């Protein structure tokens, strides 16, 4: 359904460090584009193959219009996590690298009996979540 999601950042180097730490527990690796000009303005995690013909990725980058990146009210990206521990590790890594908690790891029974999630804000204020489904107790 999706090819990619892109959030703006005002400090690419700091954002790369933040996302590398936060997304590693979820098993997400940096995308390799082999385009040095693109790498100066953007970074991605996930799948990027055959010059982007096969892509399922999350990107951060400097806004193309050269204006300051801003947060979308009501916008959020939720990453799939393989375990509750991965959700916990995502949350801890995000906070250790300057993120802000927007909801500690835990079950959200009002959504579903197996909806284990943590919410954070990145360094630019963008909202992120890590979600694990399929378990009703810690594995």
Biotite code that builds the C-alpha atoms (Angstrom):
import biotite.structure as struc

atoms = struc.array([
    struc.Atom([0.000, 0.000, 0.000], chain_id="A", res_id=1, res_name="UNK", atom_name="CA", element="C"),
    struc.Atom([2.782, 2.452, 0.864], chain_id="A", res_id=2, res_name="UNK", atom_name="CA", element="C"),
    struc.Atom([6.071, 3.016, -0.880], chain_id="A", res_id=3, res_name="UNK", atom_name="CA", element="C"),
    struc.Atom([7.598, 5.401, 1.663], chain_id="A", res_id=4, res_name="UNK", atom_name="CA", element="C"),
    struc.Atom([6.901, 7.888, 4.430], chain_id="A", res_id=5, res_name="UNK", atom_name="CA", element="C"),
    struc.Atom([8.968, 11.057, 4.822], chain_id="A", res_id=6, res_name="UNK", atom_name="CA", element="C"),
    struc.Atom([9.319, 13.413, 7.799], chain_id="A", res_id=7, res_name="UNK", atom_name="CA", element="C"),
    struc.Atom([11.165, 16.711, 7.716], chain_id="A", res_id=8, res_name="UNK", atom_name="CA", element="C"),
    struc.Atom([14.047, 17.549, 10.010], chain_id="A", res_id=9, res_name="UNK", atom_name="CA", element="C"),
    struc.Atom([16.003, 20.685, 10.788], chain_id="A", res_id=10, res_name="UNK", atom_name="CA", element="C"),
    struc.Atom([19.209, 18.848, 11.748], chain_id="A", res_id=11, res_name="UNK", atom_name="CA", element="C"),
    struc.Atom([19.915, 15.826, 9.568], chain_id="A", res_id=12, res_name="UNK", atom_name="CA", element="C"),
    struc.Atom([22.996, 14.624, 11.466], chain_id="A", res_id=13, res_name="UNK", atom_name="CA", element="C"),
    struc.Atom([21.177, 14.618, 14.828], chain_id="A", res_id=14, res_name="UNK", atom_name="CA", element="C"),
    struc.Atom([18.110, 13.011, 13.255], chain_id="A", res_id=15, res_name="UNK", atom_name="CA", element="C"),
    struc.Atom([20.233, 10.222, 11.745], chain_id="A", res_id=16, res_name="UNK", atom_name="CA", element="C"),
    struc.Atom([21.726, 9.438, 15.164], chain_id="A", res_id=17, res_name="UNK", atom_name="CA", element="C"),
    struc.Atom([18.260, 9.496, 16.786], chain_id="A", res_id=18, res_name="UNK", atom_name="CA", element="C"),
    struc.Atom([16.583, 7.270, 14.196], chain_id="A", res_id=19, res_name="UNK", atom_name="CA", element="C"),
    struc.Atom([19.474, 4.833, 13.961], chain_id="A", res_id=20, res_name="UNK", atom_name="CA", element="C"),
    struc.Atom([19.221, 4.282, 17.727], chain_id="A", res_id=21, res_name="UNK", atom_name="CA", element="C"),
    struc.Atom([15.404, 4.172, 17.855], chain_id="A", res_id=22, res_name="UNK", atom_name="CA", element="C"),
    struc.Atom([14.840, 1.958, 14.795], chain_id="A", res_id=23, res_name="UNK", atom_name="CA", element="C"),
    struc.Atom([17.602, -0.596, 15.384], chain_id="A", res_id=24, res_name="UNK", atom_name="CA", element="C"),
    struc.Atom([15.557, -2.434, 18.076], chain_id="A", res_id=25, res_name="UNK", atom_name="CA", element="C"),
    struc.Atom([12.787, -2.800, 15.482], chain_id="A", res_id=26, res_name="UNK", atom_name="CA", element="C"),
    struc.Atom([15.168, -4.476, 13.029], chain_id="A", res_id=27, res_name="UNK", atom_name="CA", element="C"),
    struc.Atom([15.233, -1.523, 10.615], chain_id="A", res_id=28, res_name="UNK", atom_name="CA", element="C"),
    struc.Atom([18.535, -0.867, 8.837], chain_id="A", res_id=29, res_name="UNK", atom_name="CA", element="C"),
    struc.Atom([19.630, 2.216, 6.895], chain_id="A", res_id=30, res_name="UNK", atom_name="CA", element="C"),
    struc.Atom([18.711, 2.309, 3.214], chain_id="A", res_id=31, res_name="UNK", atom_name="CA", element="C"),
    struc.Atom([21.571, 2.574, 0.757], chain_id="A", res_id=32, res_name="UNK", atom_name="CA", element="C"),
    struc.Atom([20.774, 4.720, -2.291], chain_id="A", res_id=33, res_name="UNK", atom_name="CA", element="C"),
    struc.Atom([24.293, 5.088, -3.702], chain_id="A", res_id=34, res_name="UNK", atom_name="CA", element="C"),
    struc.Atom([23.390, 8.708, -4.495], chain_id="A", res_id=35, res_name="UNK", atom_name="CA", element="C"),
    struc.Atom([25.777, 11.053, -2.632], chain_id="A", res_id=36, res_name="UNK", atom_name="CA", element="C"),
    struc.Atom([23.699, 14.140, -3.446], chain_id="A", res_id=37, res_name="UNK", atom_name="CA", element="C"),
    struc.Atom([20.567, 12.525, -1.951], chain_id="A", res_id=38, res_name="UNK", atom_name="CA", element="C"),
    struc.Atom([22.524, 11.433, 1.135], chain_id="A", res_id=39, res_name="UNK", atom_name="CA", element="C"),
    struc.Atom([23.401, 15.090, 1.827], chain_id="A", res_id=40, res_name="UNK", atom_name="CA", element="C"),
    struc.Atom([19.717, 15.968, 2.339], chain_id="A", res_id=41, res_name="UNK", atom_name="CA", element="C"),
    struc.Atom([17.989, 12.755, 3.400], chain_id="A", res_id=42, res_name="UNK", atom_name="CA", element="C"),
    struc.Atom([18.357, 9.394, 5.165], chain_id="A", res_id=43, res_name="UNK", atom_name="CA", element="C"),
    struc.Atom([16.139, 6.341, 5.157], chain_id="A", res_id=44, res_name="UNK", atom_name="CA", element="C"),
    struc.Atom([15.538, 3.042, 6.925], chain_id="A", res_id=45, res_name="UNK", atom_name="CA", element="C"),
    struc.Atom([13.874, -0.031, 5.482], chain_id="A", res_id=46, res_name="UNK", atom_name="CA", element="C"),
    struc.Atom([13.887, -1.428, 1.964], chain_id="A", res_id=47, res_name="UNK", atom_name="CA", element="C"),
    struc.Atom([15.326, 0.485, -1.002], chain_id="A", res_id=48, res_name="UNK", atom_name="CA", element="C"),
    struc.Atom([16.410, -1.677, -3.955], chain_id="A", res_id=49, res_name="UNK", atom_name="CA", element="C"),
    struc.Atom([16.873, -1.428, -7.719], chain_id="A", res_id=50, res_name="UNK", atom_name="CA", element="C"),
    struc.Atom([17.266, 2.382, -7.643], chain_id="A", res_id=51, res_name="UNK", atom_name="CA", element="C"),
    struc.Atom([14.023, 2.697, -5.679], chain_id="A", res_id=52, res_name="UNK", atom_name="CA", element="C"),
    struc.Atom([11.875, 0.501, -7.896], chain_id="A", res_id=53, res_name="UNK", atom_name="CA", element="C"),
    struc.Atom([11.399, -1.663, -4.796], chain_id="A", res_id=54, res_name="UNK", atom_name="CA", element="C"),
    struc.Atom([10.919, 0.567, -1.806], chain_id="A", res_id=55, res_name="UNK", atom_name="CA", element="C"),
    struc.Atom([9.255, 0.314, 1.579], chain_id="A", res_id=56, res_name="UNK", atom_name="CA", element="C"),
    struc.Atom([11.044, 2.880, 3.668], chain_id="A", res_id=57, res_name="UNK", atom_name="CA", element="C"),
    struc.Atom([10.876, 5.604, 6.265], chain_id="A", res_id=58, res_name="UNK", atom_name="CA", element="C"),
    struc.Atom([12.830, 8.755, 5.359], chain_id="A", res_id=59, res_name="UNK", atom_name="CA", element="C"),
    struc.Atom([13.854, 11.934, 7.123], chain_id="A", res_id=60, res_name="UNK", atom_name="CA", element="C"),
    struc.Atom([15.216, 14.910, 5.298], chain_id="A", res_id=61, res_name="UNK", atom_name="CA", element="C"),
    struc.Atom([15.720, 18.599, 4.959], chain_id="A", res_id=62, res_name="UNK", atom_name="CA", element="C"),
    struc.Atom([12.618, 20.207, 3.416], chain_id="A", res_id=63, res_name="UNK", atom_name="CA", element="C"),
    struc.Atom([12.923, 20.686, -0.344], chain_id="A", res_id=64, res_name="UNK", atom_name="CA", element="C"),
    struc.Atom([11.476, 24.215, -0.132], chain_id="A", res_id=65, res_name="UNK", atom_name="CA", element="C"),
    struc.Atom([14.422, 25.268, 2.108], chain_id="A", res_id=66, res_name="UNK", atom_name="CA", element="C"),
    struc.Atom([12.027, 26.419, 4.862], chain_id="A", res_id=67, res_name="UNK", atom_name="CA", element="C"),
    struc.Atom([12.067, 25.150, 8.434], chain_id="A", res_id=68, res_name="UNK", atom_name="CA", element="C"),
    struc.Atom([10.609, 21.663, 8.967], chain_id="A", res_id=69, res_name="UNK", atom_name="CA", element="C"),
    struc.Atom([7.406, 21.684, 11.015], chain_id="A", res_id=70, res_name="UNK", atom_name="CA", element="C"),
    struc.Atom([5.206, 19.092, 12.696], chain_id="A", res_id=71, res_name="UNK", atom_name="CA", element="C"),
    struc.Atom([1.886, 17.954, 11.261], chain_id="A", res_id=72, res_name="UNK", atom_name="CA", element="C"),
    struc.Atom([-0.821, 18.149, 13.922], chain_id="A", res_id=73, res_name="UNK", atom_name="CA", element="C"),
    struc.Atom([-2.434, 14.713, 14.072], chain_id="A", res_id=74, res_name="UNK", atom_name="CA", element="C"),
    struc.Atom([0.346, 13.068, 12.049], chain_id="A", res_id=75, res_name="UNK", atom_name="CA", element="C"),
    struc.Atom([2.057, 9.906, 13.296], chain_id="A", res_id=76, res_name="UNK", atom_name="CA", element="C"),
    struc.Atom([4.090, 7.040, 11.888], chain_id="A", res_id=77, res_name="UNK", atom_name="CA", element="C"),
    struc.Atom([3.717, 3.661, 13.626], chain_id="A", res_id=78, res_name="UNK", atom_name="CA", element="C"),
    struc.Atom([6.447, 1.060, 13.172], chain_id="A", res_id=79, res_name="UNK", atom_name="CA", element="C"),
    struc.Atom([5.757, -2.647, 13.554], chain_id="A", res_id=80, res_name="UNK", atom_name="CA", element="C"),
    struc.Atom([7.711, -4.288, 16.377], chain_id="A", res_id=81, res_name="UNK", atom_name="CA", element="C"),
    struc.Atom([8.393, -8.036, 16.690], chain_id="A", res_id=82, res_name="UNK", atom_name="CA", element="C"),
    struc.Atom([8.081, -8.138, 20.491], chain_id="A", res_id=83, res_name="UNK", atom_name="CA", element="C"),
    struc.Atom([7.150, -6.146, 23.552], chain_id="A", res_id=84, res_name="UNK", atom_name="CA", element="C"),
    struc.Atom([10.857, -5.930, 24.373], chain_id="A", res_id=85, res_name="UNK", atom_name="CA", element="C"),
    struc.Atom([11.513, -4.295, 21.000], chain_id="A", res_id=86, res_name="UNK", atom_name="CA", element="C"),
    struc.Atom([8.826, -1.690, 21.822], chain_id="A", res_id=87, res_name="UNK", atom_name="CA", element="C"),
    struc.Atom([10.463, -1.082, 25.204], chain_id="A", res_id=88, res_name="UNK", atom_name="CA", element="C"),
    struc.Atom([13.916, -0.783, 23.590], chain_id="A", res_id=89, res_name="UNK", atom_name="CA", element="C"),
    struc.Atom([12.605, 1.609, 20.893], chain_id="A", res_id=90, res_name="UNK", atom_name="CA", element="C"),
    struc.Atom([11.151, 3.881, 23.603], chain_id="A", res_id=91, res_name="UNK", atom_name="CA", element="C"),
    struc.Atom([14.308, 3.776, 25.748], chain_id="A", res_id=92, res_name="UNK", atom_name="CA", element="C"),
    struc.Atom([16.628, 4.440, 22.788], chain_id="A", res_id=93, res_name="UNK", atom_name="CA", element="C"),
    struc.Atom([14.498, 7.341, 21.577], chain_id="A", res_id=94, res_name="UNK", atom_name="CA", element="C"),
    struc.Atom([14.567, 8.974, 25.016], chain_id="A", res_id=95, res_name="UNK", atom_name="CA", element="C"),
    struc.Atom([18.309, 8.357, 25.411], chain_id="A", res_id=96, res_name="UNK", atom_name="CA", element="C"),
    struc.Atom([18.900, 10.194, 22.122], chain_id="A", res_id=97, res_name="UNK", atom_name="CA", element="C"),
    struc.Atom([16.850, 13.307, 22.866], chain_id="A", res_id=98, res_name="UNK", atom_name="CA", element="C"),
    struc.Atom([13.319, 12.154, 22.104], chain_id="A", res_id=99, res_name="UNK", atom_name="CA", element="C"),
    struc.Atom([10.351, 12.892, 24.364], chain_id="A", res_id=100, res_name="UNK", atom_name="CA", element="C"),
    struc.Atom([7.926, 10.268, 25.618], chain_id="A", res_id=101, res_name="UNK", atom_name="CA", element="C"),
    struc.Atom([4.371, 10.714, 24.391], chain_id="A", res_id=102, res_name="UNK", atom_name="CA", element="C"),
    struc.Atom([3.163, 7.477, 26.023], chain_id="A", res_id=103, res_name="UNK", atom_name="CA", element="C"),
    struc.Atom([5.186, 4.871, 27.893], chain_id="A", res_id=104, res_name="UNK", atom_name="CA", element="C"),
    struc.Atom([5.282, 1.275, 26.631], chain_id="A", res_id=105, res_name="UNK", atom_name="CA", element="C"),
    struc.Atom([2.232, -0.735, 27.587], chain_id="A", res_id=106, res_name="UNK", atom_name="CA", element="C"),
    struc.Atom([-0.964, -2.426, 26.525], chain_id="A", res_id=107, res_name="UNK", atom_name="CA", element="C"),
    struc.Atom([-3.693, -0.122, 25.269], chain_id="A", res_id=108, res_name="UNK", atom_name="CA", element="C"),
    struc.Atom([-6.737, -2.284, 26.012], chain_id="A", res_id=109, res_name="UNK", atom_name="CA", element="C"),
    struc.Atom([-9.121, 0.368, 24.685], chain_id="A", res_id=110, res_name="UNK", atom_name="CA", element="C"),
    struc.Atom([-7.704, -0.406, 21.203], chain_id="A", res_id=111, res_name="UNK", atom_name="CA", element="C"),
    struc.Atom([-7.360, -4.177, 21.504], chain_id="A", res_id=112, res_name="UNK", atom_name="CA", element="C"),
    struc.Atom([-6.289, -6.800, 24.067], chain_id="A", res_id=113, res_name="UNK", atom_name="CA", element="C"),
    struc.Atom([-3.010, -7.285, 22.145], chain_id="A", res_id=114, res_name="UNK", atom_name="CA", element="C"),
    struc.Atom([-2.126, -3.659, 21.301], chain_id="A", res_id=115, res_name="UNK", atom_name="CA", element="C"),
    struc.Atom([1.270, -3.063, 22.984], chain_id="A", res_id=116, res_name="UNK", atom_name="CA", element="C"),
    struc.Atom([2.669, 0.330, 22.009], chain_id="A", res_id=117, res_name="UNK", atom_name="CA", element="C"),
    struc.Atom([4.991, 3.181, 22.966], chain_id="A", res_id=118, res_name="UNK", atom_name="CA", element="C"),
    struc.Atom([4.785, 6.735, 21.652], chain_id="A", res_id=119, res_name="UNK", atom_name="CA", element="C"),
    struc.Atom([7.627, 9.255, 21.304], chain_id="A", res_id=120, res_name="UNK", atom_name="CA", element="C"),
    struc.Atom([8.361, 12.611, 19.716], chain_id="A", res_id=121, res_name="UNK", atom_name="CA", element="C"),
    struc.Atom([11.563, 12.916, 17.685], chain_id="A", res_id=122, res_name="UNK", atom_name="CA", element="C"),
    struc.Atom([13.973, 15.852, 17.892], chain_id="A", res_id=123, res_name="UNK", atom_name="CA", element="C"),
    struc.Atom([11.763, 17.941, 15.596], chain_id="A", res_id=124, res_name="UNK", atom_name="CA", element="C"),
    struc.Atom([8.509, 17.055, 17.406], chain_id="A", res_id=125, res_name="UNK", atom_name="CA", element="C"),
    struc.Atom([7.247, 14.431, 14.942], chain_id="A", res_id=126, res_name="UNK", atom_name="CA", element="C"),
    struc.Atom([5.164, 11.705, 16.594], chain_id="A", res_id=127, res_name="UNK", atom_name="CA", element="C"),
    struc.Atom([6.254, 8.064, 16.289], chain_id="A", res_id=128, res_name="UNK", atom_name="CA", element="C"),
    struc.Atom([4.987, 4.786, 17.676], chain_id="A", res_id=129, res_name="UNK", atom_name="CA", element="C"),
    struc.Atom([6.269, 1.222, 17.905], chain_id="A", res_id=130, res_name="UNK", atom_name="CA", element="C"),
    struc.Atom([3.472, -1.373, 18.009], chain_id="A", res_id=131, res_name="UNK", atom_name="CA", element="C"),
    struc.Atom([3.514, -5.103, 18.721], chain_id="A", res_id=132, res_name="UNK", atom_name="CA", element="C"),
    struc.Atom([0.356, -7.143, 18.090], chain_id="A", res_id=133, res_name="UNK", atom_name="CA", element="C"),
    struc.Atom([-0.438, -10.809, 18.623], chain_id="A", res_id=134, res_name="UNK", atom_name="CA", element="C"),
    struc.Atom([0.450, -11.188, 22.321], chain_id="A", res_id=135, res_name="UNK", atom_name="CA", element="C"),
    struc.Atom([-1.540, -10.474, 25.478], chain_id="A", res_id=136, res_name="UNK", atom_name="CA", element="C"),
    struc.Atom([1.343, -11.159, 27.863], chain_id="A", res_id=137, res_name="UNK", atom_name="CA", element="C"),
    struc.Atom([5.097, -10.594, 27.782], chain_id="A", res_id=138, res_name="UNK", atom_name="CA", element="C"),
    struc.Atom([6.818, -13.228, 25.654], chain_id="A", res_id=139, res_name="UNK", atom_name="CA", element="C"),
])
